[in-house]
Amino acid sequence: AGITGSSATQLADTTRQSAGTTISQLRAEGASSPLGDQTAAAVTALSNGFADATRWSLLVATVFLLLGFVGALVVRRAAARSTGAAVSASDARTGGQG
């Protein structure tokens, strides 16, 4: 966006800490912002970066939810096998009366 060095780092950090509200503030200020004529390019770059970060966060969260779901199914299956084995052992000891 034409902004480099510590200014770019500070702008990115501010955007991250504000959960993106800095983007709308810069957009509202337009060329009268501290970034001057670079504001539009900065807003575009920050918006794209924030959207990409959100997209990746949702993807990672979805993967972890799916892993949790698969884990729950595995635990359920193991519990059913364990309970079935316990019932079978009990039936064997009591001759099917248990």
Number of C-alpha atoms within 10 A of each C-alpha: 13 9 14 10 7 9 11 14 12 12 17 19 12 15 17 15 11 11 11 16 13 19 21 12 12 18 16 11 13 17 14 11 14 11 17 11 12 15 22 16 14 21 19 14 15 20 17 12 13 18 13 12 13 12 12 12 12 12 12 12 12 12 12 12 12 12 12 12 12 12 12 12 12 12 12 12 12 12 12 12 12 12 12 12 12 12 14 13 14 14 13 12 11 9 9 11 8 11
